[in-house]
Amino acid sequence: MTTQITLSDLPATIQTLLNQAQKTGEPLTITQNGIPFAIISPIKKKSLMETLSTLEPLDEDFADVDEGLLPLDDIEFSK
């Protein structure tokens, strides 16, 4: 199970570094005794069009919600 923590629960210095990484898109490398220990990389959000392009087509028929209604041309509004 992955541990999750909110940004607001982190110290201000780390929040600033993470916000900078998100703005620039560059990963943040954490070192221990000069040796890389962990890399935090911002998740790039997809645009709506990128997300929609990955969806599979729907192969189901939808109910005809207009069934039984008069055509709009046949409706008269009184004043």
C-alpha positions in Angstrom: 0.0 0.0 0.0 1.3 3.4 -0.9 1.6 6.0 1.8 0.0 9.3 1.0 0.5 12.7 2.7 -1.0 16.1 1.9 1.3 18.9 0.8 0.0 21.0 3.7 1.3 18.4 6.2 4.9 18.9 5.0 7.3 21.6 6.4 7.2 24.9 4.5 10.7 24.4 3.0 9.7 21.1 1.4 6.4 22.7 0.2 8.4 25.4 -1.6 10.7 22.9 -3.2 7.8 20.7 -4.4 5.9 23.7 -5.8 9.1 24.8 -7.7 9.4 21.2 -9.1 5.8 21.4 -10.2 6.2 24.7 -11.9 9.4 23.8 -13.7 8.5 20.2 -14.4 12.0 19.2 -13.2 12.4 16.4 -10.7 13.7 17.1 -7.1 16.6 14.8 -6.1 17.0 14.2 -2.4 20.5 13.2 -1.3 21.9 11.6 1.9 25.6 12.1 2.5 25.9 13.4 -1.0 24.4 10.2 -2.6 21.0 10.4 -4.3 18.5 8.9 -2.0 15.1 9.6 -3.7 13.7 11.5 -6.6 10.4 13.3 -6.5 9.0 14.0 -10.0 5.9 16.1 -10.6 3.0 14.3 -12.3 2.3 15.9 -15.6 -1.4 16.5 -16.0 -2.9 15.5 -19.3 -5.0 17.9 -21.3 -8.7 17.1 -21.8 -8.1 16.2 -25.4 -5.2 13.8 -24.4 -7.5 12.2 -21.8 -10.4 11.8 -24.3 -8.2 10.4 -26.9 -7.3 7.4 -24.7 -10.9 6.4 -24.1 -12.4 3.4 -25.8 -15.5 4.0 -28.0 -18.8 3.1 -26.4 -20.4 0.2 -28.2 -23.8 0.5 -26.6 -27.1 2.0 -27.8 -28.6 4.8 -25.8 -32.3 5.1 -25.1 -34.2 7.5 -27.4 -35.1 10.2 -24.9 -37.2 12.0 -27.5 -39.4 8.9 -28.3 -43.1 9.8 -28.1 -42.5 13.5 -28.1 -43.9 15.9 -30.7 -41.3 17.2 -33.2 -40.3 20.8 -32.2 -41.7 22.1 -35.6 -45.2 20.9 -34.6 -45.3 22.9 -31.3 -47.0 26.3 -31.2 -46.5 28.8 -28.4 -49.4 31.1 -27.5 -48.8 34.7 -26.5 
